Amino acid sequence: MSVTAPAFRASLPRLARRAAAAPRPLGRLLAVSGTVFLLSSFLTFGLGALSGANPAAAVLGETATPDDISRMQHQFGLDRPLVVQYLSWLGHALTGDLGRSWFTTLPVSDSIAQALPVDLSIAGLALLIAVLLGGGAGITAALHAGGRTDRAVTLVCSVLGTLPAFVVAIALIVVFSVQLGALPSGGYVAFSADPAGWLRYAILPAFALSVDAAASIARQLRTSLVGAVQENYVTGAVMRGFSGRRVLFGHVLRNAAGPALTVLGMSVPVILGGAVVTERIFNLPGIAQLSLQSAQQHDIPVIQGTLLVTVTVVLIANVAVNAALAALNPAARRAAPAAEGSGS
């Protein structure tokens, strides 16, 4: 079923009421995310519409007659006002219909559905590696604060944090693929087809994308933990006879993980952005390569679709991180409504 511009406009008040009815601060977070999504979608569509790309000239070539151009512009709806085009495009996009490619005439959503799992699996593995390496390094440095281990971890993280993902990717290929021959230098196997094969192909690009995030998490977690262990509740827990492991993982880490978790959420767009170069180096058929090929062909519907999906993934990750932060610090979640009520 197609979604018309009037129908989409009529649904906005209902969506606004649902967002307003959500529990605070979740309602505010959803409202902000929805606003960012709308602004991003408008910019995405506007840049594509104002690029001057003509599907008739791109597809039909120089032999296109004025009648051919007019007919194709009508077919793609390019003869309508820009606002009407945007509302129609967004309304269809919210139902999963991102239009069709100007060149292949295939649905854009189908192309993205084939490419997006590659990026999500690589990014998910990269985030997991970043959490394990960064978390382990940060905890180790905090437990040896001021010592040689702390200084060594801080130095290594500072160096790794300056390395671009493509430099790490090339170094990994040289070491593990060329010299050792232990891992493939490129290609991709779907996880559903062969989990072990997927891991062999995904580990190098995921590690290359995780280095910067791991270094940032380690530095932030180390700083937070060093400050948290000096709090009074830690002294009280030790005096009550709690073991060091219980104090660290049951109390200190939970209260100190917030800033590191925020860094993790900020790493999602960085990882997705770095995938453009990393996918080319490792020959991965992901959404970044789909976007690059579409940009080279001036295939505007595909470019708009990939950008919109990327923005959506980043916003979903941001909502998930904020939900995790609220779960780690329920006192702040309870205090927010009380503070609003006292100020009203």
C-alpha positions as CSV (number, residue, x, y, z in Angstrom):
1,M,0.0,0.0,0.0
2,S,1.5,3.4,-1.0
3,V,1.7,6.2,1.5
4,T,0.6,9.6,0.2
5,A,1.9,13.0,1.5
6,P,-1.5,13.9,3.1
7,A,-1.7,10.6,4.8
8,F,1.8,11.0,6.2
9,R,1.1,14.5,7.5
10,A,-2.1,13.2,9.1
11,S,-0.1,10.5,11.0
12,L,2.4,13.0,12.5
13,P,0.1,14.1,15.4
14,R,-0.5,10.5,16.3
15,L,3.2,9.7,16.4
16,A,3.9,12.8,18.4
17,R,1.2,11.8,21.0
18,R,2.8,8.4,21.3
19,A,6.3,9.8,21.8
20,A,4.9,12.3,24.4
21,A,3.3,9.4,26.3
22,A,6.5,7.5,26.6
23,P,8.1,7.3,30.1
24,R,10.6,10.1,30.8
25,P,13.5,10.4,29.9
26,L,12.8,7.8,27.2
27,G,10.1,10.1,25.7
28,R,12.6,13.0,25.4
29,L,15.2,10.7,23.9
30,L,12.7,9.4,21.3
31,A,11.6,12.9,20.5
32,V,15.1,14.1,19.9
33,S,15.9,11.0,17.8
34,G,12.8,11.5,15.8
35,T,13.7,15.2,15.2
36,V,17.2,14.2,14.1
37,F,15.8,11.5,11.8
38,L,13.5,14.0,10.1
39,L,16.2,16.6,9.7
40,S,18.7,14.0,8.4
41,S,16.1,12.6,6.0
42,F,15.3,16.1,4.7
43,L,19.0,16.9,4.2
44,T,19.6,13.5,2.5
45,F,16.7,14.0,0.1
46,G,17.4,17.6,-0.5
47,L,21.1,17.1,-1.4
48,G,20.1,14.3,-3.8
49,A,17.3,16.4,-5.3
50,L,19.5,19.5,-5.7
51,S,22.5,17.6,-7.1
52,G,21.2,18.1,-10.6
53,A,21.4,14.5,-11.5
54,N,18.9,13.6,-14.3
55,P,17.8,10.0,-14.6
56,A,17.0,10.4,-18.2
57,A,20.4,11.7,-19.1
58,A,22.0,9.0,-16.9
59,V,20.0,6.1,-18.2
60,L,19.2,7.0,-21.7
61,G,22.4,8.9,-22.5
62,E,22.9,11.7,-25.0
63,T,20.3,10.2,-27.4
64,A,17.4,11.1,-25.1
65,T,14.9,13.4,-26.7
66,P,13.0,16.1,-24.7
67,D,9.9,13.8,-24.8
68,D,11.9,11.0,-23.3
69,I,13.3,13.2,-20.6
70,S,9.9,14.5,-19.7
71,R,8.3,11.0,-19.7
72,M,11.1,9.6,-17.4
73,Q,10.9,12.6,-15.0
74,H,7.2,12.0,-14.7
75,Q,7.8,8.3,-14.1
76,F,10.2,9.1,-11.2
77,G,8.0,11.9,-9.9
78,L,10.6,14.6,-10.5
79,D,8.1,17.0,-12.1
80,R,6.4,17.6,-8.7
81,P,7.3,20.2,-6.1
82,L,10.3,19.4,-3.9
83,V,8.4,19.3,-0.7
84,V,5.8,16.9,-2.2
85,Q,8.5,14.7,-3.5
86,Y,10.2,14.6,0.0
87,L,7.0,13.8,1.9
88,S,6.1,11.1,-0.6
89,W,9.6,9.6,-0.4
90,L,9.7,9.7,3.4
91,G,6.2,8.2,3.7
92,H,7.2,5.3,1.4
93,A,10.6,5.0,3.2
94,L,8.9,4.5,6.6
95,T,7.1,1.5,5.1
96,G,10.4,0.0,3.7
97,D,10.0,1.3,0.2
98,L,13.1,3.3,-0.8
99,G,12.3,3.4,-4.4
100,R,14.2,1.8,-7.3
101,S,17.6,2.2,-8.8
102,W,17.8,4.4,-11.8
103,F,20.2,2.0,-13.5
104,T,19.2,-1.5,-12.4
105,T,15.5,-0.7,-11.7
106,L,15.9,-3.1,-8.7
107,P,14.3,-2.0,-5.4
108,V,16.8,-0.1,-3.3
109,S,15.6,-1.9,-0.2
110,D,16.6,-5.2,-1.7
111,S,20.1,-4.0,-2.5
112,I,20.5,-2.6,1.0
113,A,19.1,-5.8,2.6
114,Q,21.9,-7.7,0.9
115,A,24.6,-5.3,1.8
116,L,23.6,-4.2,5.3
117,P,24.1,-7.6,7.1
118,V,27.8,-7.4,6.1
119,D,28.2,-4.0,7.8
120,L,26.2,-5.0,10.9
121,S,28.1,-8.2,11.4
122,I,31.5,-6.5,11.0
123,A,30.5,-3.5,13.1
124,G,29.0,-5.8,15.8
125,L,32.2,-7.8,16.0
126,A,34.3,-4.6,16.0
127,L,32.3,-3.3,19.0
128,L,32.7,-6.6,20.8
129,I,36.5,-6.6,20.3
130,A,36.6,-2.9,21.4
131,V,34.7,-3.7,24.6
132,L,36.8,-6.7,25.4
133,L,40.2,-5.2,24.6
134,G,39.4,-1.7,25.9
135,G,37.6,-2.9,29.0
136,G,40.4,-5.3,29.9
137,A,43.1,-2.7,29.3
138,G,41.2,0.0,31.2
139,I,40.6,-2.2,34.2
140,T,44.2,-3.4,34.2
141,A,45.5,0.1,34.1
142,A,43.2,1.2,36.9
143,L,44.2,-1.7,39.1
144,H,47.8,-0.6,38.7
145,A,47.3,3.1,38.7
146,G,50.5,5.0,38.7
147,G,52.6,1.9,38.1
148,R,54.5,0.7,35.0
149,T,51.5,-1.3,33.8
150,D,49.3,1.8,33.9
151,R,51.9,3.9,32.0
152,A,52.4,1.2,29.4
153,V,48.7,0.8,28.8
154,T,48.2,4.5,28.5
155,L,51.1,4.8,26.1
156,V,49.9,2.0,23.9
157,C,46.4,3.4,23.8
158,S,47.6,6.8,23.0
159,V,49.6,5.5,20.0
160,L,46.8,3.2,18.7
161,G,44.3,6.0,19.0
162,T,46.2,8.0,16.4
163,L,46.3,5.2,13.8
164,P,43.6,5.4,11.0
165,A,41.6,2.2,10.4
166,F,43.1,1.8,6.9
167,V,46.7,1.9,8.2
168,V,45.8,-0.8,10.8
169,A,44.0,-2.8,8.0
170,I,47.1,-2.8,5.8
171,A,49.3,-3.8,8.6
172,L,47.1,-6.7,9.6
173,I,47.0,-7.9,6.0
174,V,50.8,-7.8,5.7
175,V,51.3,-9.7,9.0
176,F,48.4,-12.2,9.1
177,S,47.7,-12.8,5.4
178,V,51.0,-12.2,3.5
179,Q,53.6,-13.3,6.0
180,L,51.8,-15.8,8.2
181,G,49.1,-16.9,5.7
182,A,46.8,-17.5,8.6
183,L,43.8,-15.4,7.5
184,P,42.3,-14.3,4.1
185,S,43.1,-10.8,2.9
186,G,39.6,-10.2,1.5
187,G,36.2,-11.6,0.7
188,Y,33.2,-12.4,2.8
189,V,31.1,-15.4,3.9
190,A,27.7,-15.0,5.5
191,F,27.4,-16.0,9.1
192,S,24.3,-18.0,8.4
193,A,26.2,-20.0,5.7
194,D,29.4,-20.8,7.6
195,P,30.0,-19.2,11.1
196,A,33.6,-20.3,11.2
197,G,34.3,-19.0,7.7
198,W,32.6,-15.8,8.5
199,L,34.9,-15.3,11.5
200,R,38.0,-16.0,9.4
201,Y,37.0,-13.3,6.9
202,A,35.5,-10.8,9.4
203,I,38.2,-10.8,12.1
204,L,40.7,-8.6,10.3
205,P,38.4,-5.8,9.2
206,A,36.6,-5.9,12.5
207,F,39.9,-5.6,14.4
208,A,41.0,-2.8,12.2
209,L,37.8,-0.9,12.9
210,S,37.9,-1.6,16.7
211,V,41.4,-0.3,17.5
212,D,40.5,3.4,17.9
213,A,37.3,2.6,19.9
214,A,39.2,0.1,22.1
215,A,41.9,2.8,22.9
216,S,39.2,5.4,23.7
217,I,37.3,3.0,25.9
218,A,40.4,2.0,27.8
219,R,41.5,5.5,28.5
220,Q,38.0,6.6,29.6
221,L,37.4,3.5,31.7
222,R,40.7,3.8,33.4
223,T,40.1,7.4,34.4
224,S,36.6,6.6,35.7
225,L,37.7,3.6,37.7
226,V,40.5,5.5,39.4
227,G,38.1,8.2,40.5
228,A,35.4,5.7,41.5
229,V,37.6,3.7,43.8
230,Q,38.1,6.8,46.0
231,E,34.4,7.1,46.7
232,N,33.0,6.5,50.2
233,Y,30.8,3.6,49.1
234,V,33.9,1.6,48.1
235,T,35.5,2.2,51.5
236,G,32.3,1.1,53.1
237,A,32.1,-2.1,51.0
238,V,35.7,-3.0,51.9
239,M,35.0,-2.4,55.6
240,R,32.0,-4.7,55.4
241,G,34.3,-7.5,54.2
242,F,33.3,-7.7,50.5
243,S,35.9,-9.2,48.3
244,G,37.9,-7.1,45.9
245,R,36.3,-8.8,42.9
246,R,32.8,-8.2,44.2
247,V,33.6,-4.5,44.9
248,L,35.1,-4.0,41.5
249,F,32.5,-5.7,39.3
250,G,29.5,-5.3,41.6
251,H,29.9,-1.7,42.6
252,V,32.8,0.3,41.1
253,L,32.6,-0.9,37.5
254,R,28.8,-0.4,37.3
255,N,29.2,3.2,38.4
256,A,32.3,4.0,36.4
257,A,31.2,2.4,33.1
258,G,28.9,5.2,32.0
259,P,31.5,7.4,30.3
260,A,33.1,4.4,28.6
261,L,29.7,3.3,27.4
262,T,29.1,6.8,26.0
263,V,32.4,6.5,24.1
264,L,31.2,3.1,22.8
265,G,28.0,4.7,21.4
266,M,30.0,7.5,19.8
267,S,32.2,4.9,18.1
268,V,29.3,3.5,16.1
269,P,29.3,6.3,13.5
270,V,33.1,6.3,13.4
271,I,33.1,2.5,12.7
272,L,30.4,2.9,10.0
273,G,32.4,5.8,8.4
274,G,35.6,3.9,8.5
275,A,33.9,1.0,6.7
276,V,34.1,2.9,3.4
277,V,37.8,2.5,3.2
278,T,38.0,-0.8,5.1
279,E,35.5,-2.5,2.8
280,R,37.5,-1.5,-0.3
281,I,40.7,-2.8,1.3
282,F,39.1,-6.2,2.3
283,N,36.8,-6.4,-0.7
284,L,33.6,-6.6,1.4
285,P,30.2,-6.3,-0.3
286,G,28.8,-3.9,2.3
287,I,26.6,-0.9,2.3
288,A,29.6,1.4,2.1
289,Q,30.7,0.0,-1.2
290,L,27.1,0.1,-2.4
291,S,27.1,3.8,-1.5
292,L,30.4,4.5,-3.2
293,Q,29.4,2.7,-6.4
294,S,26.0,4.6,-6.5
295,A,27.8,7.9,-6.0
296,Q,30.1,7.1,-8.9
297,Q,27.1,6.4,-11.1
298,H,25.0,9.3,-9.7
299,D,22.3,6.7,-8.7
300,I,20.4,9.1,-6.4
301,P,17.7,6.7,-5.1
302,V,20.4,4.3,-3.9
303,I,22.5,7.0,-2.3
304,Q,19.5,8.4,-0.5
305,G,18.4,5.0,0.7
306,T,21.9,4.0,2.0
307,L,22.3,7.3,3.8
308,L,18.9,7.1,5.4
309,V,19.5,3.5,6.6
310,T,23.0,4.5,8.0
311,V,21.4,7.4,10.0
312,T,18.8,5.0,11.3
313,V,21.4,2.5,12.5
314,V,23.3,5.3,14.3
315,L,20.1,6.6,16.0
316,I,19.1,3.1,17.1
317,A,22.6,2.6,18.5
318,N,22.3,5.9,20.3
319,V,19.0,5.0,21.8
320,A,20.4,1.6,22.9
321,V,23.4,3.3,24.6
322,N,21.2,5.7,26.5
323,A,18.9,2.9,27.6
324,A,22.0,1.0,28.9
325,L,23.2,4.1,30.7
326,A,19.8,4.5,32.4
327,A,19.9,0.8,33.4
328,L,23.4,1.3,34.9
329,N,22.3,4.4,36.8
330,P,18.6,4.0,37.8
331,A,19.0,6.7,40.5
332,A,19.6,9.3,37.8
333,R,16.5,8.1,35.9
334,R,14.4,8.5,39.0
335,A,15.8,11.8,39.9
336,A,15.1,13.4,36.5
337,P,11.3,13.5,36.9
338,A,11.6,14.7,40.5
339,A,13.9,17.5,39.5
340,E,11.4,18.6,36.7
341,G,8.5,18.5,39.2
342,S,10.4,20.7,41.7
343,G,11.3,23.2,39.1
344,S,7.7,23.5,37.8
